[in-house]
Amino acid sequence: MKPFLLISTRPEDSIAEEELDTFLRFTGLEPDQLRQLRLEKGPEVARELQDLDLDEISGIFVGGSPFTTSTPQAEKTEVQVRVEKDLGELLDRVMDRGTPFFGACYGVGTLGVHQGGVVDGTYAEGVGPIRITVTDEGSRDVLLEGMPETFWGYVGHQEAVRALPSNAVLLATGEECPVQMFRIGERAWATQFHPELDDTALLSRIDAYKHHGYFRPEDAEEVRRRVIDGPQADQPRRLLARFAEVFAR
């Protein structure tokens, strides 16, 4: 089988390693079937991405990120500017070739903006579980096959899609954030919620990013308690397993 590629942009080694672990567990892939590329590491990784032969992989996952796509360009770090440029160039190739693509959270910003949508802070959501509802179109989607009409998912984001790209199909929605999952064509998906997170991984991110503006640092324990005492968001991980099942080659 040709491997899948996981593109990560998290600078914290422990979080990046945990992200790889959860993607492995929830896709059901073996370690040699999922290759991680940490795009924040430097230009040499960017060159590796540019040289990537899309015919030699089964598909691409993009994990979450501390970067916010809608941050004014002048306020973005040099690393974020480079990462977004590299991801944009990759998406040019991915969408042209029809390479299977699944973006989690940060994927909404990258894929949504790339395809002409509007991403901003209008529908930001606090950290924790939310109820997600599958649309009529979503009920016919290949990845959502067998999913319940409503399920819990973990979120925590400072931006979201305000206006979908004209060519996007809305697959799932939420009470506070109307775009929770969409598809472009038949091979590219993005979710606002995090199918790659379990409660343990979400708690790690609360600790790692409590000074990044998702919540007030002094509220970190309250946010942790909301996750610990809240419903388990274990249904979304099935999307990752389904993506791997459908596109492994």
C-alpha positions in Angstrom: 0.0 0.0 0.0 1.2 3.5 -0.8 1.5 5.6 2.4 -0.7 8.4 3.5 0.9 11.8 4.4 0.1 13.7 7.6 1.1 17.4 7.4 1.6 18.9 10.8 2.4 22.5 11.7 2.6 22.3 15.5 6.0 23.5 16.9 5.7 21.6 20.2 7.4 18.2 19.8 5.2 16.4 22.3 2.0 17.7 20.7 3.2 16.8 17.2 4.1 13.3 18.3 0.7 13.0 20.0 -1.0 14.1 16.8 0.7 11.4 14.8 -0.2 8.9 17.4 -3.9 9.7 17.3 -4.0 9.8 13.5 -2.4 6.3 13.5 -4.9 5.0 16.0 -8.0 6.4 14.5 -7.2 5.6 10.9 -6.1 2.1 11.8 -2.9 2.6 9.7 0.4 1.0 10.6 3.4 3.3 11.3 4.9 2.7 7.9 1.6 3.6 6.2 1.4 7.1 7.6 4.3 9.5 7.1 4.4 12.8 9.1 5.9 15.9 7.6 6.3 18.8 10.0 6.0 21.8 7.8 6.9 24.3 10.5 10.4 22.9 10.8 12.0 24.8 8.0 12.6 25.4 4.3 14.2 22.0 3.9 10.9 20.4 4.8 9.1 22.7 2.4 11.4 21.5 -0.4 10.6 18.0 0.5 6.9 18.8 0.1 7.5 20.5 -3.2 9.3 17.4 -4.5 6.6 15.1 -3.3 5.3 12.8 -6.0 1.5 12.7 -5.4 1.3 9.5 -7.4 3.3 7.8 -4.6 0.9 8.5 -1.8 -2.7 7.3 -1.1 -3.9 10.7 0.3 -3.1 13.6 2.6 -4.2 14.6 6.1 -3.7 18.1 7.5 -3.9 18.3 11.3 -4.8 21.2 13.5 -2.5 24.2 14.0 -1.8 27.2 16.3 -1.9 29.4 13.2 -5.0 31.4 12.4 -5.5 31.9 8.7 -7.5 35.1 9.0 -4.8 36.9 11.0 -3.8 40.1 9.1 -0.8 39.3 6.9 1.4 41.9 8.5 0.8 40.3 11.9 1.7 36.7 10.9 5.1 35.3 11.8 7.6 34.4 9.1 7.0 30.7 9.8 3.2 31.1 9.4 3.6 33.0 6.1 5.9 30.3 4.7 3.6 27.4 5.9 0.6 29.0 4.3 2.5 29.6 1.1 3.6 26.0 1.0 0.2 24.6 1.8 -1.4 26.8 -0.9 1.0 25.5 -3.5 0.4 21.9 -2.4 -3.4 22.5 -2.7 -2.9 23.8 -6.2 -1.4 20.4 -7.1 -3.8 18.3 -4.9 -7.0 19.9 -6.4 -5.6 19.7 -9.9 -4.7 16.0 -9.6 -7.6 14.9 -7.4 -5.4 13.6 -4.7 -7.5 12.6 -1.7 -7.3 15.3 1.0 -8.7 15.6 4.6 -8.1 18.7 6.6 -9.0 18.8 10.3 -9.8 22.3 11.8 -6.8 24.1 10.2 -7.9 22.4 7.0 -11.1 24.4 7.0 -9.1 27.6 6.8 -6.5 26.3 4.2 -9.0 24.5 1.9 -11.8 27.1 2.4 -9.6 30.1 1.6 -7.9 28.3 -1.3 -11.2 27.6 -2.9 -12.5 31.1 -2.5 -14.5 31.0 0.8 -14.5 33.6 3.5 -12.8 32.6 6.8 -12.9 35.0 9.8 -13.7 35.2 13.5 -17.5 35.4 13.2 -18.1 31.9 14.3 -15.3 31.2 16.7 -16.1 28.5 19.4 -14.7 27.8 22.8 -12.8 24.6 23.6 -15.0 21.6 24.3 -17.6 19.1 22.9 -20.4 20.4 20.7 -23.3 18.7 19.0 -22.9 18.3 15.3 -25.7 17.7 12.8 -25.3 15.9 9.4 -27.0 17.7 6.5 -29.1 15.9 3.9 -26.1 16.1 1.5 -23.9 14.8 4.3 -26.1 11.7 4.8 -25.1 10.7 1.3 -21.4 11.4 1.7 -19.0 8.5 1.4 -17.1 9.4 4.6 -20.2 10.0 6.7 -21.7 6.7 5.7 -23.0 5.0 8.8 -22.7 8.1 11.1 -25.6 9.1 13.3 -27.6 12.1 12.3 -26.2 14.0 15.3 -23.0 13.4 17.2 -20.5 15.1 19.5 -17.3 16.6 18.3 -14.4 18.5 19.9 -13.8 22.1 18.8 -11.8 25.1 19.8 -11.1 27.7 17.2 -10.7 31.4 16.7 -11.9 31.4 13.1 -14.3 29.5 10.9 -15.9 29.6 7.5 -18.4 32.5 7.3 -19.1 32.0 3.6 -18.5 28.7 1.9 -16.7 28.5 -1.5 -19.3 28.4 -4.3 -18.2 24.9 -5.2 -18.4 23.5 -1.7 -21.0 21.0 -0.4 -22.1 21.5 3.3 -22.0 18.2 5.0 -22.4 19.0 8.7 -23.4 22.0 10.8 -23.4 23.2 14.4 -25.6 25.4 16.6 -23.0 28.2 16.9 -20.8 27.6 13.9 -22.8 26.7 10.8 -20.0 25.2 8.8 -18.6 22.1 10.6 -17.8 20.0 7.6 -17.7 20.5 3.8 -16.5 18.8 0.7 -15.0 20.1 -2.5 -15.5 17.8 -5.5 -15.4 14.1 -4.6 -12.0 13.9 -3.0 -11.4 16.8 -0.7 -12.9 17.3 2.8 -12.4 19.7 5.7 -13.9 19.6 9.2 -14.1 22.5 11.7 -14.2 19.9 14.5 -11.3 17.7 15.4 -11.8 14.0 14.5 -8.2 13.3 15.4 -8.7 14.2 19.1 -9.7 12.1 22.1 -10.2 13.7 25.5 -6.6 13.0 26.5 -5.2 14.8 23.4 -7.6 17.7 23.8 -6.4 18.2 27.5 -2.8 18.3 26.2 -3.7 21.0 23.8 -5.5 23.0 26.5 -2.2 23.0 28.5 -0.1 23.7 25.5 -2.1 26.6 24.1 -3.6 28.3 27.1 -1.8 31.5 26.2 -2.8 31.5 22.5 -6.2 33.3 22.9 -8.6 30.3 22.8 -9.6 31.2 26.4 -8.3 33.2 29.3 -5.3 31.5 30.9 -7.0 31.7 34.3 -10.0 29.8 32.9 -7.8 26.8 31.9 -9.0 24.5 34.7 -12.6 25.3 34.0 -12.1 24.5 30.3 -10.4 21.2 31.3 -13.3 20.3 33.5 -15.8 21.0 30.7 -13.9 18.4 28.6 -13.6 15.8 31.5 -17.2 16.1 32.6 -18.7 16.5 29.1 -19.8 13.9 26.6 -17.2 11.8 24.8 -16.7 12.9 21.2 -15.6 9.5 19.9 -17.8 9.3 16.7 -15.8 11.7 14.5 -12.7 9.5 14.5 -14.7 7.1 12.3 -14.2 9.7 9.5 -10.5 9.2 9.5 -10.8 5.4 9.4 -13.3 5.7 6.5 -11.0 8.1 4.6 -8.1 5.6 4.9 -10.3 2.7 4.0 -11.8 4.4 0.9 -8.5 5.8 -0.5 -5.8 3.3 0.4 -4.1 2.0 -2.8 
